[in-house]
Amino acid sequence: MAKKILIIDDDPNIVSYLTDIFTDNGYETCTAGDGSEAMDVVLAEKPDLITLDLEMPNEWGPRFYRKLSQEPEYKRIPVIVISGLAGNKYAVPKAIASLTKPFNPDELISIVRQTIGQ
């Protein structure tokens, strides 16, 4: 069974791009448009990894991450921050990686494979 990646981003172009990258490399995907929607998706889909944008409407990425990290069942889900904000690596200190948009898709897939396998 394919590993599942939750893509949290409010930009439909980025969501589509990430979905293509992950599905082309054998992963399943699910998506959320902001942090408030994302918690419902985590509960329903139980992803193996999350990519997280920081700046979104309704609920920013760091606030979602704080909620996620308070849930014993889900706090160990690895998170990769993908954001256009400068200094993004400081927003979610426990993220396994922080990539700045635009990012290198090969680097992203390498991080994903090292973290959750194929």
Secondary structure, 3 states (H helix, E strand, C coil): CCCEEEEECCCHHHHHHHHHHHHHCCCEEEEECCHHHHHHHHHHHCCCEEEECCCCCCCCHHHHHHHHHCCCCCCCCCEEEEECCCCHHHCCCCCCEEEECCCCHHHHHHHHHHHHCC
